[in-house]
Amino acid sequence: MPELRVEATRSGVVESVHRVSVAVADATGRVVAASGDPALVTWWRSAAKPFQALPMVADGAWDRFGFDEEALALACASHSSEPVHVALARRMLGRLGLGEEALACGPHVPLSPRIAEQVVRGELDFTSACSNCSGKHAGMLALCLHLGWALAGYERAEHPLQQRVLDEVARWTGVPRDAVRLGTDGCTATCFGLPLAAMATAYARFAAASEPSAVRVREAMMRHPYLVAGEGRPCTDLMAAGRGAVFAKVGADGVYCAGLPGAGLGVALKVEDGDMRASPMALLAVLEALPARDLPALAAALADPGVRRHRELVIRTTRGVPIGALRAAGSLRFSAAPGAAAVPVTTGG
């Protein structure tokens, strides 16, 4: 069977194809299912945020400044810049005694189309606290204050803060520190280049972890999915429907990761041309194809109407008439499935 891809059809003809590389791994690092190149090295982008937030909890900054579970969810977020997100980021800065000028991230087009329209119309004063990464940056500032590190340059790879985060990235992925590629993310913070299989391993280990700081981060995401993303976003809808069966985090340029606590598996994928529209449906296709779909809570989440609507994107004319769709097709290769080399993904409909 052809490997996993996302196809755009127009009037019954496949118009474009977005190749997807996938790794599904367990906590030992064994790749149990794949498509494309599971060893593909790419940037983790915002799918790394749970691991970037972890040191703030493990090293005591979270408790010192009295941050709650909602703030922890926002530290893991690529939020939609909705009022609740921005207000919480500003409250976090207030607890630190800092203003928005301390944030290294800058404003950008909101991920929420509704909020973006308000910005275009001049109805909102869009500042750094509105950045989808403002919670992450506020958490990083908290750790700097807690450990007495300089705030200036906290986003740069050579800063002690980013070196501390690199320790966690290496620990969870199993990739040596000096083998992790370092770059600059869109929010100015350091980002990490890793094989997809290493990202999937990290999510599997995080899903199975019992250490208190990891449990706090994982549960904050699953209990407050709206703060991790926003209204109508795939991360929010999947985690809300999953009720603890799955935690998921999108990354820029076609990256998506997920952890399945009940199955002890992690998923990492990259839409190779970076198409952000294609990554949610690719993730749902992978989850549908996994044997873990037999877990009742995950199966219920995947059947939820709010989740199912992310399985395809209808293509319309300028008059709103449907003339095609973007949806997943192809298969996963299973290395550990007896008697089966590939399992087809399900498609939207």
N, C-alpha and C positions, 0 to 999 in steps of 0.2 A: 504494500500500500504506500502511496505517497506520504511523505512526512508532513508534520503539522504546518499549516499555513493559514493565512486569512485572505479570502478572496473577495474582491469587489465585483459584483455583477451589475450589468446595465442592460435592460431589455433582454434578459436571458443569456447574455454573453459575458464571460469572464473578462473584465476590462483590465484588472491589475491584480497582482499577487504579492502578498507580504510574507516572506519567509520567516519562520519562527524557530529559534533554537531554544531547547528546554532541557533542564536537568531536574529530576526528582530524586532526592537522596534521603537516606536515613541518617541517624545520629552518628553512625560509625564512618560516614563518608561514602558509603556504597551507593552508587547510582543505580536505582532500581528501574527507572524508566527515563527515556530520553527521546528527543527529536532534534534533527539538525546536528549541531555541534555542542554537546554539553560541556566541552572544555573551552568554549569560546571565552576569551578574556574581554570584558567590557566594563564600563563604569557602573558601579552599584547605585549611584545617584541617590535619590531620596529613599530608596528601599533599604538603605543602610541606617535610617534614622533610629530604629529601636536600639541598635548597637551604639549609636552616637549618644543616645540618652542614658544608656546604662551606667556609665561612670558617675553621672550626677547623683544617681541613687546609691550605687555601691560605695561611693566615697563620702557620703553623708551630707552633701549639699542640699538635697531635697528636704531632708528633715530639718536641717538647720534653719532654712528660710520658710519653713511651714507650708511648703507647696502641697496641694492635695492631688488626688488621683486624676482629676480633670486636667490640671496643669501638666501632669505627666503624659497624658494622652496627647496634649497639644505639642509637647516636646517631640513626639514621634510623628507629628502631622505634616502633611502637605495640604494645608487647609484651604478652604474656598474663600477666605477673606470676608466671611459673613460677620455680622455684628458681634455675635457671641465669641467668635474666634479672636477678633481684634481686641475686644474688651478683655478677654482672658490674658492675651499677650501683654497688654498694658498693665494689668493687675500684677502679673509676674514681675515686670520691670519695677513696678512700684514697691514690691516687697524687697527688691534689691537696692532700692534707693537710686535707681537709674532712670534716665529718660531715653527716648527713642534714638537719640543721637549715639548711644552706646552700641546700637545694633549695627553690625557690619553689613547685613543684608540690606538691599534697597528695594523699593517698590517695583511691581511688575503688573502685567495684565492679570486680573483675578481669574482663578480657575473656574469660578462660578459665572456662567453667562449673564445671569441676572445682575450680579454685582458689577461685572465688567461694563454692562450697559449703563449702570448708574455712574460709573467713573467717566465714561465717554460723554455722558450728558452733563458732567460737571456737578453732580449731586453729592459726590463724596470727595473728601480731602484724603487722597490716597498716600499714605506714609509708609515708613519701614515696618511699623507694627502690622501693616496689612499684608506684608509678604507671606507667602504660604509657609515659609521657613521661620517665621518670627518666634514660634514657640521653641524650636530647636536652638536658635541663637540665644534666647533668654536663658535656657537651661545651661548653655555653655558659659555664659557670663556668670551664672550662679556658681558653677564649679570653680571658675577663676577667682571669684571673691572668697569662696570657702577655703581655697588652698593658697591664697595670697599671691596668685599669679597676676601679671600685668594684664589689663584689659586690652590695651592697644595691641593689635595684630593677633588677637586670639583665633582668628579664622585661618591663619597661615600654617602651613605644614610644619614649620620649625618651632612653632609655639608649644609649650608644655601641654596645653590643653589638647591640641591635635595629636601630639605624641601619645597622650593617655588614651585617646579614642583609638588610635592605631593599635595599641596593646589589646584592646577588646576585639577589634576586627580580626587580628591575628589569632586570638584565643578561640573565637567561635568558628572561624572558617577553617582553621588548621593550616593556613598559609603563613609561612615565616614573615616577620615584619619587613625584612629587606626584600621580599619578593612581592609585596603588595605595591602596586603602582599608585602613585599619588598625583592628583590633578586638582583643578579648581572647579568647583560646582558653580551653577548659575547664581547661587546666593552668596558667593565669594568664599564659602567654607571649603575645607579640603574634602575631596572625594576620592574614592578608592577603586582601583581597577583590579578585577579578580575573575577567575573562571566561574562560569555559571554553576558548575558542580560545587564549588566552594561556598557560593552564596546559598545554594539549596541546603548544604550540610549545616551551615550556620542557622538557618531557619528551623531545620529539624532538631538541632540541639537546643535551640531556644524554646521550641514547642515542648520538649521533654524535660526542660530544666526544672530543678527543684530549689536552686539557690534563691534566697529571698528577693534579691534585687531584680533578678530576671523574672521571677513570678510577678512582682509588682508592675514591671513594665508591660509584660504580656497581658495581664488582667486589666490594666488601665486601658489598653487599646481595645480589648474586646468588650469592656463595660461601657466605653464612651466612644463608639465608632463615629458618631457625628462630629466629634472634635478631631478625629484623625483625618477626616476628609471634609464632608459637608453634605448638604441636601442633594439627593439624587446621584451621589458619586458611587462608583462600584465598591470601593473599600468599605464605605459606610453601610451600604445595603447588604453586602455579603456578611460582614461581621455582625450586623444587627440580626439578620436571619439565622446566622450560625449559632448564636447563643453559646459561645465557648468552643465550638467545633473547629473554628478556623480563625486565624488572624492574617491579614493581608496588607501589603503596603506597595503602592505604586512608586515607580521611579521614572524620571524623565527619559525621553528618547526611547520609548518602547520597552522599558524594564518593568517587570512585576514579580513580586515574591509573595509566598504564603507559607504558613506553618500549620500543620494539622496535629494538635496535641493528642487526640485520640488514636491516631495512626502512627505517630512518631516520624512523620515525613515532612520534608521541606521541598518547596517548589521554587525554582528561579527560571525566568524566561526573558528572552530578548527578541522583540520584533526587529529583525536585522536592519531594516531601513529606517527605524526609529519612529514609525507611525504610531502616535499615541492613541489614535482611535481603535487600533487593532489589539492593543495589549489586554484590555479587560476581557474581550471575548476569547482571546487565546488562553488566558488563565482559567476561565470557566470551562473551556473545552478540555483542558488538562485535568481539572478536578472531576469532570464528568467521566473521563476515561480511566481514572485510577480505581483500583480495587477498593480504596478507602471510601468510594461513593456508597458502599454498603453500610457505612456507619449511619445510624438513623438520623442523628443531628445534622450531619453534613448533607445527607440526601434531602432532608427537609429544607435546608438552606438553599440548595441548588434548585429545588422545585418552587421556591417562593417567587411569586410574581414580580416582586421588586428586584430580585436577582435575575430572573429569566429575561427581563427586558434588556439586560446588558449583553445578551448572547448574540445580538445582531444590531446593526445600525442601518436603518432604512435610508436609502438614497432617494431623494425627491427632486423634482423640478423646482424652478423658482415659484411656481404656482402651488407647490405643496403636493403634487401628485407623485405617489410612489412609483419608481421605475427600476429599482434594484435594491441591493443590500450588500453590506459588508458582514461576512460571517466566516467562522472557522471551518476548516476541512482538513482531511488527512488523518494521521495516526501517530501514536506513540509506540516506541519500541520498548518492550519490557524485558529486562535482563533476568528477572527472577520469576517470571510467570511460566509455570510448567505448561508445555504444549502450545504456547502462543508467542509468536515473535512480535506481533503488533496488535494493537487494539484501536479501532477507529474512534475518532472523536465524534460527538454528537454536534449537530449544527442548530442554529437558531431557526425559529419558525413559529 
